[in-house]
Amino acid sequence: MGFKHKDILGLQDLSGEEIYLLLNTAENMKEINSREIKKVPTLRGKTIVNLFFEPSTRTRTSFELAAKRLSADTINISASTSAVQKGETLSDTARNILAMKPDIIVMRHSISGAHHYLAKRVSCSIVNAGDGAHEHPSQALLDMLTMRERFGRLAGLKVAIVGDITHSRVARSNICGLTKVGAKIYLAGPPTMIPQGVERLGAVTVCKTIQEALDGADVVMMLRIQLERQGKTLMPTLREYSRYFGLNRDLLGLASPDVMVMHPGPMNRGVEISSDVADGPNSYILQQVENGVAVRMSMLYHVSGGELPTE
């Protein structure tokens, strides 16, 4: 099957078959990243704008590297250096960027739904690099690729997602994506950080304790507390949070013996995860970062039409 979407705004918009198509292409892209010369002419002549209204290091760098390995021309624009600081609207910013004739805009924005707003108003492709507390599709896809590499499958895996679910776009995208491919999702976190109606995103089980979520888990995904999005404190202290919802070596023993530990970063060591777990043999955090480039190459390839150059 081919990829029929002009944009990638979230995994909620994609079918299980389309998710597998993106993952399968990412696996092929990993071979390019292992070459001595890590470059192919697939997107030669295409222009990709990285438009980031929120600070980012890993995601922006990963998208930029992905574009360059596909031979696209890239332009980086951050809100701190753009006319947005002078009061320009998102729509006006987009129109000015469109005058440069880009083929793809990769955007991160603090407002949920900003990408849907923009996608309806521009002719080029929009790729969501994170919008508010809504979705972060590339992170979820690289998480899924890492899981499938480890276990050879996604269907039937028990995945525990622990932490600030309410404000986590990573959690939302993973729930949307993983439930579509048959994984079983268990959520745990303080009651103030579990959104009401989360079951609407997919078939999930909400656990009262981290112990219940970890029991027999194949994958444990720890999330940091999104203090910048909460607006108010939803817990007494970080120390108390760590006591009840932090992952340590003893708690990890409740999971499957070959459990993989994941974290989208940045980590707050000693809060949601202890250093001995983050750096331990069950940690796949660095593999997640490595897979990020291949996944983003796949996303850029498919929204550009998924056609190889003729020469």
C-alpha positions in Angstrom: 0.0 0.0 0.0 1.1 3.6 -0.6 1.0 6.5 1.9 -2.1 8.6 1.1 -1.6 11.6 3.4 -0.2 15.0 2.5 0.7 15.6 6.2 1.6 13.6 9.3 -0.3 15.4 12.1 -0.6 12.6 14.6 -1.0 8.8 14.9 -4.6 9.2 15.6 -5.1 10.0 11.9 -3.2 6.9 10.7 -4.3 3.2 10.4 -2.3 0.3 11.7 -1.2 -0.5 8.2 0.1 3.0 7.6 2.0 2.9 10.9 3.6 -0.4 9.8 4.5 1.2 6.4 6.3 4.0 8.2 8.1 1.5 10.5 9.1 -0.8 7.6 10.5 2.1 5.7 12.4 3.3 8.8 14.0 -0.1 9.0 15.3 0.3 5.5 16.5 3.8 6.3 18.6 2.4 9.1 20.8 0.7 6.5 21.7 4.1 5.1 22.7 5.4 8.5 25.1 2.5 8.9 27.0 3.3 5.6 30.3 5.0 5.5 28.7 7.8 3.4 25.4 8.3 5.1 23.6 10.1 2.2 21.2 9.2 -0.6 19.7 11.5 -3.3 16.0 10.6 -2.5 14.9 14.1 -1.6 17.4 16.1 -3.7 15.8 19.4 -4.8 13.3 19.4 -2.0 13.3 22.2 0.6 12.4 21.4 4.3 11.8 24.1 6.9 12.2 23.2 10.5 9.9 25.7 12.3 10.2 25.4 16.1 8.2 27.6 18.4 9.4 25.6 21.4 13.0 24.8 22.5 14.2 21.5 21.2 17.6 19.9 20.7 17.1 16.2 20.0 14.0 16.4 17.8 15.1 19.4 15.7 18.6 18.0 15.3 17.2 14.6 14.4 14.8 16.0 11.7 17.6 18.1 10.3 19.9 15.2 10.1 17.2 13.1 8.5 16.6 15.7 5.8 20.2 16.1 5.0 20.8 12.3 4.8 18.0 12.3 2.1 19.8 15.2 0.4 17.1 17.8 1.0 17.9 21.5 1.6 17.0 22.6 5.1 16.2 25.9 6.8 15.9 26.2 10.6 13.6 28.8 12.1 13.1 29.2 15.8 10.6 31.4 17.5 13.3 33.3 19.4 14.8 34.5 16.2 11.6 34.9 14.2 9.0 37.7 13.7 6.7 35.9 16.1 8.6 37.7 18.9 7.3 40.9 17.3 3.7 39.8 17.3 3.4 38.1 13.9 0.6 35.4 13.8 1.2 31.8 12.9 -0.8 32.2 9.7 1.3 35.2 8.6 4.5 33.4 9.5 3.4 30.5 7.4 2.5 32.7 4.4 6.0 34.3 4.5 7.6 30.9 4.7 5.5 29.6 1.8 6.8 32.5 -0.3 10.1 30.6 -0.1 8.4 27.6 -1.8 9.2 24.9 0.7 8.0 21.3 0.1 7.7 20.3 3.8 7.3 22.2 7.0 8.4 20.4 10.2 6.8 22.3 13.1 6.8 22.2 16.9 4.3 24.4 18.6 3.1 24.9 22.2 -0.6 25.1 21.2 -2.4 21.8 20.6 -3.9 21.7 17.1 -1.7 24.3 15.6 -0.6 21.8 12.9 -4.2 21.0 11.9 -4.8 24.8 11.6 -1.8 25.3 9.4 -2.3 22.2 7.3 -5.7 23.5 6.1 -4.1 26.7 5.0 -0.9 25.7 3.1 -0.3 23.6 0.1 3.0 22.0 1.3 3.2 19.1 3.7 3.2 19.6 7.5 4.9 17.2 9.8 4.1 17.4 13.5 7.2 17.6 15.7 5.1 18.1 18.8 2.0 20.2 19.5 1.2 21.2 23.0 0.0 18.2 25.1 -1.6 16.7 22.0 0.7 14.5 19.9 4.3 13.7 19.1 4.1 11.2 16.3 7.8 10.8 15.5 8.6 10.0 19.1 6.0 7.3 19.3 7.1 5.8 15.9 10.7 5.6 17.1 9.5 4.0 20.3 7.5 1.4 18.4 10.5 0.7 16.1 12.7 0.2 19.1 10.2 -2.2 20.7 9.7 -4.2 17.4 13.5 -4.5 17.0 13.8 -5.9 20.5 10.8 -8.3 20.5 10.1 -8.9 16.8 6.5 -7.8 17.3 4.2 -5.2 18.7 1.0 -7.1 19.0 0.4 -8.6 22.4 3.2 -6.6 24.2 2.3 -5.3 27.7 3.5 -1.7 27.7 3.5 0.3 31.0 3.5 4.1 30.6 4.2 5.8 33.9 4.2 9.5 34.9 2.5 12.7 33.8 0.1 11.2 31.3 -2.2 14.3 31.2 0.5 16.7 29.8 2.4 14.2 27.7 2.1 14.3 24.0 4.4 11.3 23.8 1.9 9.2 25.9 -1.0 10.2 23.7 0.8 9.3 20.5 2.0 6.0 21.9 -1.5 5.1 23.1 -3.0 6.0 19.7 -0.3 4.0 17.8 0.3 1.0 20.0 -3.4 0.2 20.5 -3.8 0.2 16.7 -1.2 -2.5 16.3 -2.4 -4.7 19.2 -0.2 -3.8 22.1 -1.7 -3.7 25.6 -1.3 -0.4 27.4 -1.3 0.1 31.2 -1.1 3.6 32.6 0.1 4.7 36.1 0.7 8.0 37.7 -0.8 10.4 40.4 -4.5 10.7 39.9 -4.0 14.4 39.2 -1.9 13.4 36.2 -4.2 10.9 34.6 -6.7 12.6 32.2 -10.4 11.8 32.4 -11.6 9.9 29.4 -8.1 8.7 28.4 -9.8 5.4 27.3 -11.1 7.3 24.3 -7.6 7.4 22.8 -7.5 3.5 22.7 -8.0 0.5 24.8 -6.0 1.2 28.0 -6.0 0.0 31.6 -5.5 2.7 34.2 -3.7 1.4 37.3 -3.8 2.8 40.8 -0.2 1.9 41.5 3.1 1.6 39.6 3.4 -1.9 40.9 0.2 -2.9 39.2 1.3 -1.4 35.9 4.8 -3.0 36.0 3.5 -6.5 36.8 4.8 -8.7 34.0 5.4 -5.7 31.7 7.5 -6.2 28.5 8.1 -2.5 28.1 8.3 0.2 30.8 8.1 3.8 29.5 8.8 6.5 32.1 7.7 10.0 31.5 9.1 13.2 33.1 6.8 15.6 34.9 5.8 18.3 32.5 6.2 21.2 34.9 6.2 23.8 32.1 2.8 22.6 30.9 1.0 22.1 34.2 0.6 25.7 35.2 0.2 24.6 38.8 1.7 22.0 41.0 -0.2 18.7 40.9 1.9 16.9 43.6 3.2 17.9 47.0 7.0 17.4 46.3 9.3 15.8 43.8 10.6 13.5 46.6 7.1 12.2 47.2 6.5 11.7 43.5 9.7 9.7 43.3 8.7 7.6 46.3 5.4 6.5 44.7 6.0 6.7 41.0 9.8 6.6 40.5 11.3 3.6 38.8 14.2 1.9 40.6 15.9 -1.5 40.4 13.7 -3.2 43.0 10.4 -2.1 41.2 11.8 -3.2 37.8 12.0 -6.7 39.2 8.2 -6.9 39.0 8.3 -6.7 35.2 9.2 -9.4 32.7 12.8 -10.7 33.1 13.7 -9.3 29.6 11.9 -6.0 30.1 13.0 -3.0 28.1 13.1 0.4 29.8 12.4 3.5 27.7 12.3 7.3 28.2 11.6 10.0 25.6 13.9 12.4 27.4 15.0 14.7 28.9 15.3 12.5 32.0 15.1 13.8 35.5 17.4 11.3 37.2 16.4 10.5 40.7 12.8 11.6 40.1 11.0 9.4 37.6 14.0 7.1 37.1 17.1 6.1 39.0 20.5 6.3 37.4 21.2 2.6 37.8 18.0 1.8 35.8 18.6 4.5 33.2 22.2 3.2 32.6 21.4 -0.4 33.2 21.3 -3.4 30.9 17.5 -3.1 30.4 17.7 0.5 29.2 17.0 1.2 25.5 17.1 4.9 25.8 20.1 5.4 23.5 18.6 3.0 20.9 15.5 5.3 20.9 17.7 8.3 20.0 19.5 6.3 17.2 16.2 5.1 15.7 14.8 8.7 15.7 16.8 9.7 12.6 15.6 6.6 10.6 12.0 7.2 11.6 12.1 10.9 10.6 13.7 10.0 7.3 10.8 7.6 6.7 8.2 10.4 7.6 9.9 12.9 5.3 10.1 10.3 2.5 6.4 9.4 2.6 4.9 12.9 2.9 7.1 13.9 -0.1 5.4 11.3 -2.2 7.6 8.3 -1.5 9.2 8.3 -4.9 12.8 7.6 -5.7 14.6 10.0 -8.0 14.7 9.1 -11.7 18.4 9.7 -12.1 
